[in-house]
Structure formats: C-alpha cells, structure tokens
C-alpha cells in the first residue's frame, strides 16, 4: 500500500484553527507528528522513581485498538539526585505507546466492547492502577523469561509510565526493538510443520515458522503458569493475528539461528473478549475455556495473583530484588479491578459493599473526566454518589445522545460553548469553522483531501458538510477521484510512462529490480547474503529475460478491467435500446464486471499467457518456459508464473518475488491481513509452496501422469465418437477434436519433461 503523503504544517495550521482562543472550549489532539516534543512527568516501572523527561517523536508507527505507537528519542531526563531508572538514557530510541487509538472508529469500537464487558471506560487509558499493573506484570514476565528461555531478551523491557495531558491518556515507555517479522520460507514439504513440537529445525525448510510457533506456545504456557491466562490471548497461535506480537531481533548478534532472537513485544490487550463476539477462530476455544474452566463470562487481562505468588515463591531467587514491584502490583491491580462496575465479577457486591461502590465511583469519574464529559467541579459532586451519580451513569446507556447529554450536564465550559453558539451568530460561525478544521485534519492525514482543498473547505464550511454527507461517505480512493477526476488521467499517464520506460530501458528495469531487492532485505524477506548474491546475478540472461516478461505482465494488468467495462457497457446499452429499465441495465453492467473478476482465465491472463507461449516458440526454448507458460494463463496467480519457473534456477529470488506478491495481496484484508500474521503465510503456501510441493511429487511421475492423461483423453474422445457419431466436419465435431488436442495431447507434447536445472545457492559473502 502506498504511503500517504500529507502536509504536517497544514495539520498544525488546522489544529490551531480548531482551537480558536476566542471559543470557550477547543478540540483535543488525536496524535503527534514527527518532530513534536512531549514534556512528561514519568514514573519508572522499577524502581518507581518519579521525574521529568522530554521525548522527541522520531516516527509515528501506527495504531490499533490498544493505542498509538511512536519511536521516540529521549532528549532530556530529570530525576531526583542519586536516582536512576535502568534502561533510560538520554539520546537513545524508545518505543512509546499512548493508550488511545488515533482513529475515531477504533476508539468508539474499543470503548463500546469494553463497556459491554465491564460497564466502564477503558481502564488502561484512564486508570493509573491499570496502567501500572500491566507494566509491572510485563517486568515480571521478562524476569520469568530468564527461567523459561534462558534469557530476559525474550520479552521486551518496560521502563516507565506517564500521563499525556494532550491526548488525555496514560502512556508507557518500553524498549525499542530492532528486528523483523518471519521470513516466508520456500518449503516443498510443508507437511513436516504438523509435527512442529518434535521436528528438528534442521529437518525442515520452514525452520523460522516452526521456531516461532514453539516460542509462542512457550509464551502462552508461561503466562498460564504465572496466572495470566487472559494475557496469553496475545500469543495464542490460532487467533491468526497474534504472530506480529513476536519479532525476531536483529540487534543481538549473539542470538542467531531460526530460534535465536525471538522476542515478545506486545502486552496490552486492545479488545475485550465477549462470549457472543469471537473475533478469530482461536477465540472460540478461549471463550469455552473461560466459561467452563475459569468460570468467567468476559476476558481481557485479569490475573490470578494467588497463582502468581505461588510461581514467584517457586522461583524466589529470580524475583527477590523485585519485591517492591510485586507489592505495588498487588495494590494497583486491586485499585484497577475495583474501579469498574464489572457485574460479571463483582456480582451483587455492588449492592452490599459500600467501599466497593465508592471505589467504582472514583474509577468512573476518573474516566469521564479524561473523556472531557465532566469538569473538576462536577467530579466532586459525582463522588458524593446518590441520585445525581446514578442518573449521570444511566445517561450513558443512550447511544450518541447519552454522551452529548452527559457533556452538557457535567462540563460547564462545553455547556456555555453550546449556549453561546445558539445565541450568537458570530460565535456560532467560529465554532463551526473550528469543528470543520478539526475534522479536516483526519481527512488530510488519510489522503482524502489535498492541502489546497482543505483551505477551500475551511473557508466554506457549508461546502464541507455537503461533501461530508455525500462523497465523503465513499472510500478514500473514490472520494479523491470524485473531488479531482484528473487523478484518473494522472494515474493512467504515470502508469504509461512507467511501462514505457520499463519495456524500453534495460537500465530502468535494472534500477527498479535492485530497488525491490533492497526493499526486500529491509522488510526481512531476504538476508544480506541473498541480496548480495542476487545483485551479482542481475546481468544473468535469465533474469534479464524475466524482467522483460515482467514488463508485459505489468502491461496486461488493466486489460481485464477495460474489457469488462466495455462489455458491460455494451450489454447495458443493448438492454436500454431494447426498452429495458435503467435498473436492469445497471444490474447487467455490474454482473458483467463481477463475472470478469472471478473467472479463472481472463482477457488479461490470455494476453499474458499468449505472450509467454509466443516467446517460447520464437526462441525455440522449452526449458526456460515450461512452468511459466501454463501458469501465465491463470488469473491472479499468473503473476507467479516466472517466480515459480525461477525456483529451479534462483530459488531465493523466486521466494522473494512470490513473497512480495502474497503480502501485497493479503495486506488489503482488515485485521487478519496484518504484516507478519498467519494469513500472510497461508497465502504464500497456497500460491508458492503448494505448487512447489506438487512439482516435486510430479517430477519423478510426470511421464506416467502425462501419458495417462493423454490416454484418458483419447479414450473419452473415442467414447463420444462411438456413442453420438458426430460429423467431424461440423463445428461440433471440429470443436471435439480441437478440445482433445489442446487439453489432452498438448500437455504431453509441450510440457514433458519438466525442466530440471541445478539450483544456484548464494555463497557466503566475504564483504559482510
């Protein structure tokens, strides 16, 4: 997916406009930009030293339901004299997570699921006890990793917590890990993975896959041993989205090999697990385990502290120095659990336990204040309890309207803001402009609108609302095209220029190829040795030929779409001409386009396959095209034709090109298509490893397979001739003979034997 380019300066200008000082209230920041400084008051995880620090945002890394993540440089650190926090040093890079999603939808969805589970605000974002308990548990798990794996580096270190007053959320400073996700390994015998517990890593070509699965199983077992089964969900294999929570470290040169350097990096759950809302196949088992083994209806991050105490007691020598942190965990976890109504765990205690009701009031009002629903004065009133608190809490049951009513009741500044906007036309115009400016920040960052268009919409708020509820409801790409149709022509022009240069210029193709190889190493798809080896072979005639054919593959990309639109439009026009309605015509158009997307062989793939066959005939070269030729005719997977062909000559390059294709396809799938997740590996297996497995099986049997297929076809043709006696000079008879030759005879004549070449292996590069 192309990186979205936007103007950080323009976002800053819009944020200033959204916080017009003449208004009684402003809009909250949603996320930071590279170069921003965070002035924070932090508390070390262990020891719990308090101090001040300056963090400089180096890069925004993205965000999910659990929060937004940055790579930051610690620019300044001010601690009490003689006090230190191990691991925190000025000038170093750190991972910083702030426990609030950057997306409004993600924030709403996360908070809604959490409220259904625990009837309160998302605790890790707004509750000090929840923030601290999670970090301390991570610290203890890092120490336990020394016991389980023989190294603490198997768990990412946690250093400090802090409150971010701009985002109104707690944050954490943790270790910055230099590493990568798994390699997509070429393996023509993936069945060995089924014995992942026992197979030797030197006995399978999927060594990293097996090592990672073992590591995640061990992490899950460790969390169960420590009394944190709900945390173990982060590393359960069959959630299919947990694999990115483990990275392979590249910053530890001593930890090498497939199993070396694996590190658990995520200890913050994002979504609560409800019994009626499993979000992955693995969640079904977790729900059943929770209901019948642990007797819990909802799951998130609850720990069994008694079991944790028994684990620590059994390994006392590893935890003696962490006694203060363990004691704080007990205190903070109790504060956290008692800050929520959580009727599935508290039950009827809320009716009989007055101290518990007081703790819940404190926790809820803390969350409401962080969300801007109440101000300090109204918080004091709510803390007294009574009908005022009960009524305010019940308002939250109302969707959308409940939050508005709460804010009007509990936040004086917001109430005055609304009242003034209703009375004063000038103030109302400024308030609307500020609202539009705040919304445009998200649009501009997402690439919906250009810098110039944001200025137009900000100057004409009515135009923004007209766009917001019309084309603003479209997906981003359609929204951009609707605003500026010239984008279509620009894309066509840029695509044509790329194709022209790619087909005409050997230097351009070589530059593109080398850039792809460099990106492959950066993404972890190639090792440094493999990259050097492939770069040294860039002048090989086979690779030169491959790049030329790739240009033709690029050129055939739009063929199917163009043909589908033309055919669909022709059918729709014919229906209109015959007197059919516009609805029927549009339905026919849509059906035509849809059919062209699902047929296994399309106009584009026919063009691609015809070119490869023509090249094979022109060069009179069967060996170099024997795999690529038939695969090229297939839609979608035809782009793997030459990577599959190259496995016999350049297996590492073939694996890399197939990896790029597989990951590019799967990353468009929400959640499960995340880079490094299990679905990514499944797609790679389906379209690369499984064909390789079939080829390996077929090679010693190809003679009998093709002979048997030819005999079967001839027998079938003979049976048809005997049973129906078709006239061979008629169209039906001619088609029968032609089909028999193409389907049953040509495979035997053209694709036998399958090419066998000695595979090239990259020699160890002495420059590395």
Secondary structure, DSSP 8 states (H G I E B T S, - for coil): -------HHHHHHHHHHHT-TTSSS--------TT-EEEEEEEESSS--EEEEEEEEEEEEEEETTEEEEEEEEEEEEE-TT---TT--TT-EEEEEESS-SSHHHHHHHHHHHHHHHSS--HHHH-HHHHHHHHHHHHHHHHHHHHHHS-GGGB--EEEEEEETTTTEEEEEEE---EE-------S-GGGGGGTTTS-GGG-S-HHHHHHHHHHHHHHHHHHHTT-TTGGGGG-GGGSS-GGGEEEESS-TTS-STTTTEEE------S-B-TT---SHHHHHHHHHHHHTS--SSBSS---HHHHHHHHHHTHHHHGGGHHHHHHHHHHHHHHHTTS--HHHHTTHHHH-HHHHHHHHHHHHHHHHHTTSS-HHHHHHHTT-HHHHHHHHHHTTSTTHHHHHHHHHH-HHHHHHHHHHHH-HHHHHHHHHHHHHHHHHHHHHHTSS-HHHHHHHHH-HHHHHHHHTTGGGS-HHHHHHHH-THHHHHHHHHHHHHHHHHHH-HHHHHHHHHHHHHHHHHTTSS-HHHHHHHHHTTT-HHHHHHHHHHHHHHHHTTHHHHHHHHHHHHHHHHHHHTT--HHHHHHHHHHHHHHHHH-SS-HHHHHHHHHHHHHHHHHT-SGGGTTHHHHHTSTTGGGGHHHHHHTTT-HHHHHHHHHHHHHHHHTTSTTTT-TTSHHHHHHHIIIIIHHHHHHHHHHTTHHHHHHHHHHHHHHHHHHHHHHH---TTSHHHHHHHHHHIIIIIHHHHHS-S------------TT-
